[in-house]
Amino acid sequence: MAGAAAMTALQDHVHDYLQIRRSVGFKLVAAGRLLRDFAAYADRAAVTTVTIDTALGWASLPVGTNPVWISQRLSVVRQFARYLKTVDIDADVPATNLLRAGSQRATPYLYSADDVAALMAAARAIRNPLRAATFATMIGLLACTGMRGGEAMRLDRGEIDWSQHQLIVRDSKFGKSRLLPLQPSTLDALAAYDALRTKLCPTPQTASFLVSSTGTRLSHPTVQPTFRQLLAQAGITACPPRRRPRIHDLRHSFAVRTLLGWYHDGEDVQARMPSLSTYLGHVDPAATYWYLTAAPELMAIAAARLEAAFGSPA
């Protein structure tokens, strides 16, 4: 009984922690799932609080997993442990350098224009015409706006302003909304999808702009497997040291492509970075500056500018 009571207390702490952070705008969908799993793991080990050994043991599951994945899981526990320490003096807070060798952020896969075209072509080859149009449109929308996948899935028909050539992203990652201007070609593609969807699915079950073949809103569990199939059909595979291509990397690719364009146009990139942060919905500008390290070409251009401004190192 004592073990069950202790587990209930730890679960309660997880619940309180998630509730507090969500009340200030954090969604913590994945973190919530991971922390509940960690609490169950601790209960099976008869551990009543966060300990270094328990955190490392859980973060390292399954055996042989990627060091980056271990670091990400440990980071979730670390954030929770900082909160728990305020109410449980026995809680350990894993050090940030505990897994320094595996904590570096993985380099994203950067889709080229040809990659995006190949993905959209593979999507259009899907047998169901509505599903084919939905996936082709979603891929194009993510590639040309840098939206998060979840933001595109939550986009409602009424959130596209056709007359003003823009769309509104509501309830983004940190509970904030933002306007995204659209190029005429993008708007034309969205209008073509809108007309086709209305023809093929005149009475959808959702207000969502992008719909499934049954007229429902898209979700990650249904989108991810199809996207992996499209990657295979398009012949897009992992290219070390970059990670396995993901749908989220369309967003990374947009950011890097934008920065490269600014550099090539001679723009003051540092002055324009805040606008890119706002456009992408980043709360912390550091999240946007990270893209400067995501592509070798960007690093080379930045280094060349520094050398031109201050001279080569002695």
C-alpha positions as CSV (number, residue, x, y, z in Angstrom):
1,M,0.0,0.0,0.0
2,A,2.8,2.4,0.8
3,G,4.2,2.0,-2.7
4,A,0.8,2.7,-4.3
5,A,0.4,5.8,-2.1
6,A,3.8,7.1,-3.1
7,M,3.1,6.5,-6.8
8,T,-0.2,8.3,-6.4
9,A,1.6,11.3,-4.9
10,L,4.2,11.3,-7.8
11,Q,1.4,11.2,-10.3
12,D,-0.3,14.0,-8.5
13,H,2.9,16.1,-8.8
14,V,3.1,15.4,-12.5
15,H,-0.5,16.4,-12.9
16,D,0.0,19.7,-10.9
17,Y,3.2,20.5,-12.8
18,L,1.5,20.0,-16.2
19,Q,-1.5,22.0,-15.1
20,I,0.6,25.0,-14.0
21,R,2.7,25.1,-17.2
22,R,-0.4,24.7,-19.4
23,S,-2.1,27.5,-17.6
24,V,0.6,29.9,-19.0
25,G,0.3,28.7,-22.6
26,F,2.5,25.5,-22.9
27,K,0.7,22.6,-24.5
28,L,3.1,19.9,-23.3
29,V,1.3,17.1,-25.2
30,A,4.4,14.9,-25.7
31,A,5.9,16.0,-22.3
32,G,2.7,15.0,-20.5
33,R,2.7,11.6,-22.1
34,L,6.4,11.1,-21.3
35,L,6.1,12.2,-17.7
36,R,3.2,9.9,-17.0
37,D,5.3,7.1,-18.4
38,F,8.2,8.1,-16.2
39,A,5.9,8.1,-13.1
40,A,4.8,4.6,-14.0
41,Y,8.4,3.5,-14.5
42,A,9.4,5.0,-11.1
43,D,6.4,3.2,-9.4
44,R,7.5,-0.2,-10.9
45,A,11.0,0.5,-9.4
46,A,9.5,1.4,-6.1
47,V,11.0,4.9,-6.3
48,T,9.0,7.7,-4.7
49,T,10.7,10.7,-6.2
50,V,13.0,11.8,-9.1
51,T,16.5,10.3,-8.7
52,I,19.4,10.5,-11.1
53,D,19.5,6.7,-11.6
54,T,15.8,6.4,-12.2
55,A,15.8,9.4,-14.6
56,L,18.7,7.9,-16.6
57,G,17.3,4.4,-16.6
58,W,14.0,5.6,-17.9
59,A,15.5,8.1,-20.4
60,S,17.7,5.3,-21.9
61,L,14.7,3.2,-22.9
62,P,14.5,1.3,-25.2
63,V,18.0,-0.2,-24.9
64,G,20.3,1.0,-27.7
65,T,18.3,4.1,-28.5
66,N,19.7,7.3,-30.1
67,P,21.7,9.5,-27.6
68,V,19.7,12.5,-28.8
69,W,16.5,10.8,-27.9
70,I,17.9,9.9,-24.4
71,S,18.9,13.6,-23.9
72,Q,15.4,14.8,-25.0
73,R,13.7,12.4,-22.6
74,L,16.0,13.4,-19.8
75,S,15.3,17.1,-20.4
76,V,11.6,16.5,-19.9
77,V,12.3,14.9,-16.5
78,R,14.8,17.7,-15.6
79,Q,12.2,20.4,-16.1
80,F,9.7,18.4,-13.9
81,A,12.4,17.8,-11.3
82,R,13.1,21.5,-10.9
83,Y,9.4,22.0,-10.0
84,L,9.3,18.9,-7.8
85,K,12.4,20.2,-5.9
86,T,10.3,23.1,-4.5
87,V,7.9,20.7,-2.8
88,D,10.1,17.6,-2.3
89,I,13.6,18.3,-1.0
90,D,14.7,14.8,-1.7
91,A,14.1,15.1,-5.5
92,D,17.3,15.1,-7.7
93,V,17.6,17.5,-10.6
94,P,19.7,15.9,-13.4
95,A,22.5,18.2,-14.4
96,T,22.3,19.8,-17.8
97,N,25.8,18.4,-18.7
98,L,24.9,14.9,-17.5
99,L,24.7,13.6,-21.1
100,R,26.7,16.3,-22.9
101,A,28.0,14.0,-25.6
102,G,24.4,13.1,-26.6
103,S,22.7,16.4,-25.9
104,Q,23.5,18.3,-29.1
105,R,20.6,19.1,-31.3
106,A,20.5,16.9,-34.4
107,T,21.0,18.6,-37.7
108,P,17.7,18.6,-39.6
109,Y,17.1,17.3,-43.0
110,L,16.9,20.2,-45.4
111,Y,14.5,19.6,-48.3
112,S,15.5,21.0,-51.6
113,A,13.0,22.4,-54.1
114,D,13.3,19.1,-56.0
115,D,12.6,17.1,-52.8
116,V,9.4,19.1,-52.2
117,A,8.3,18.6,-55.8
118,A,8.9,14.9,-55.5
119,L,6.9,14.7,-52.3
120,M,4.0,16.5,-53.8
121,A,4.1,14.3,-56.9
122,A,4.1,11.2,-54.7
123,A,1.1,12.7,-52.8
124,R,-0.8,13.4,-56.0
125,A,-0.4,9.7,-56.9
126,I,-2.4,8.6,-53.9
127,R,-5.5,6.7,-55.3
128,N,-8.1,8.5,-53.2
129,P,-8.4,12.0,-54.9
130,L,-9.3,13.9,-51.8
131,R,-6.6,12.3,-49.8
132,A,-4.1,13.0,-52.6
133,A,-5.1,16.6,-52.8
134,T,-5.0,17.1,-49.1
135,F,-1.4,15.7,-48.7
136,A,-0.1,17.5,-51.7
137,T,-1.6,20.8,-50.4
138,M,-0.4,20.3,-46.9
139,I,3.2,19.6,-48.0
140,G,3.2,22.7,-50.3
141,L,1.7,24.8,-47.5
142,L,4.3,23.8,-45.0
143,A,7.2,24.2,-47.4
144,C,6.2,27.8,-48.4
145,T,5.0,29.1,-45.1
146,G,7.2,27.4,-42.5
147,M,4.1,26.5,-40.4
148,R,4.3,23.7,-37.9
149,G,2.5,20.5,-39.0
150,G,0.1,20.8,-36.1
151,E,-0.7,24.4,-37.1
152,A,-1.6,23.3,-40.6
153,M,-3.8,20.5,-39.3
154,R,-5.6,23.0,-36.9
155,L,-6.2,25.6,-39.7
156,D,-9.9,26.2,-40.2
157,R,-11.5,27.4,-43.5
158,G,-12.4,30.7,-41.9
159,E,-8.8,31.4,-40.9
160,I,-7.8,32.1,-44.5
161,D,-8.4,35.7,-45.5
162,W,-8.7,35.4,-49.3
163,S,-9.0,39.2,-49.9
164,Q,-6.0,40.1,-47.7
165,H,-3.8,37.2,-49.0
166,Q,-3.0,35.9,-45.5
167,L,-4.0,33.3,-43.0
168,I,-4.1,33.4,-39.3
169,V,-2.4,30.8,-37.1
170,R,-4.5,30.5,-33.9
171,D,-3.5,28.8,-30.7
172,S,0.1,28.1,-31.7
173,K,2.7,26.3,-29.6
174,F,2.7,29.0,-26.9
175,G,-0.9,30.0,-27.1
176,K,-0.3,33.0,-29.4
177,S,-1.8,33.8,-32.8
178,R,0.0,35.3,-35.8
179,L,-0.7,36.4,-39.3
180,L,1.1,34.8,-42.3
181,P,1.1,36.7,-45.6
182,L,0.6,34.4,-48.7
183,Q,2.1,34.7,-52.1
184,P,-0.4,34.8,-55.0
185,S,0.7,31.4,-56.2
186,T,0.2,29.9,-52.7
187,L,-3.3,31.5,-52.5
188,D,-4.1,30.1,-55.9
189,A,-3.1,26.6,-54.9
190,L,-5.2,26.8,-51.7
191,A,-8.2,28.1,-53.6
192,A,-7.9,25.1,-56.1
193,Y,-7.8,22.7,-53.1
194,D,-10.8,24.5,-51.5
195,A,-12.8,24.1,-54.6
196,L,-11.9,20.4,-55.1
197,R,-12.6,19.6,-51.4
198,T,-16.0,21.3,-51.7
199,K,-16.8,19.1,-54.7
200,L,-15.5,15.8,-53.3
201,C,-16.6,16.4,-49.7
202,P,-19.5,18.9,-49.6
203,T,-20.5,18.2,-46.0
204,P,-17.2,17.7,-44.0
205,Q,-17.4,16.7,-40.3
206,T,-15.1,19.5,-39.3
207,A,-14.4,23.2,-40.0
208,S,-10.8,22.2,-40.8
209,F,-9.3,23.5,-44.1
210,L,-7.4,20.3,-44.7
211,V,-9.5,17.2,-44.3
212,S,-9.1,13.4,-44.5
213,S,-10.7,11.2,-47.0
214,T,-13.7,10.8,-44.6
215,G,-14.1,14.6,-44.0
216,T,-12.5,14.7,-40.6
217,R,-9.6,16.8,-39.3
218,L,-6.1,15.5,-39.8
219,S,-4.0,14.3,-36.9
220,H,-0.4,13.3,-36.4
221,P,-1.1,9.6,-35.9
222,T,-2.7,9.4,-39.3
223,V,-0.4,11.9,-41.1
224,Q,3.0,10.6,-40.0
225,P,2.7,7.0,-41.5
226,T,1.5,8.4,-44.8
227,F,4.3,11.0,-44.9
228,R,6.9,8.3,-44.3
229,Q,5.4,6.4,-47.3
230,L,5.7,9.5,-49.4
231,L,9.3,9.9,-48.4
232,A,10.1,6.4,-49.6
233,Q,8.2,6.8,-52.8
234,A,10.0,10.1,-53.5
235,G,13.4,8.4,-52.8
236,I,14.2,10.8,-49.9
237,T,16.4,9.1,-47.3
238,A,18.6,10.1,-44.3
239,C,21.9,11.8,-45.2
240,P,24.4,11.7,-42.3
241,P,25.0,13.7,-40.2
242,R,21.5,14.9,-40.7
243,R,18.6,13.0,-39.1
244,R,16.0,10.9,-40.8
245,P,13.7,13.3,-42.8
246,R,10.6,14.3,-40.9
247,I,7.6,16.4,-41.8
248,H,8.8,19.1,-39.3
249,D,11.9,19.5,-41.4
250,L,9.8,21.3,-44.0
251,R,9.7,24.1,-41.4
252,H,13.4,24.0,-40.9
253,S,14.0,24.1,-44.6
254,F,11.8,27.2,-45.0
255,A,13.8,29.0,-42.3
256,V,17.2,28.1,-43.8
257,R,16.0,29.0,-47.3
258,T,14.8,32.4,-46.0
259,L,18.1,33.1,-44.3
260,L,20.1,32.1,-47.4
261,G,17.9,34.4,-49.5
262,W,18.7,37.3,-47.2
263,Y,22.4,36.6,-47.3
264,H,22.4,36.3,-51.1
265,D,20.5,39.6,-51.4
266,G,22.9,41.4,-49.1
267,E,20.4,42.0,-46.4
268,D,21.3,42.8,-42.8
269,V,20.4,39.3,-41.4
270,Q,20.9,40.2,-37.8
271,A,18.4,43.1,-38.1
272,R,15.9,40.9,-39.8
273,M,16.1,38.0,-37.5
274,P,13.4,39.3,-35.1
275,S,10.9,39.4,-38.0
276,L,11.7,35.8,-38.8
277,S,11.2,34.9,-35.2
278,T,7.8,36.5,-35.1
279,Y,6.8,34.9,-38.5
280,L,7.8,31.4,-37.2
281,G,6.1,31.9,-33.9
282,H,9.3,31.6,-31.8
283,V,9.1,33.0,-28.3
284,D,12.8,32.8,-27.7
285,P,15.0,34.4,-30.5
286,A,17.6,31.8,-29.8
287,A,15.4,29.2,-31.4
288,T,15.6,31.2,-34.6
289,Y,19.4,31.9,-34.4
290,W,19.9,28.1,-34.2
291,Y,19.1,27.9,-37.9
292,L,22.3,29.7,-38.7
293,T,24.1,26.5,-37.7
294,A,21.7,24.2,-39.5
295,A,23.3,24.5,-43.0
296,P,27.0,24.5,-44.0
297,E,26.3,27.1,-46.7
298,L,24.9,29.5,-44.0
299,M,27.9,29.0,-41.8
300,A,30.2,29.6,-44.8
301,I,28.4,32.8,-45.7
302,A,28.4,34.1,-42.2
303,A,32.1,33.3,-41.8
304,A,32.9,35.1,-45.1
305,R,31.0,38.2,-43.9
306,L,32.8,38.3,-40.6
307,E,36.1,37.9,-42.4
308,A,35.2,40.8,-44.8
309,A,34.2,43.0,-41.8
310,F,37.1,42.2,-39.5
311,G,39.8,40.6,-41.6
312,S,41.0,37.0,-41.5
313,P,42.4,35.7,-38.2
314,A,46.1,35.9,-37.7
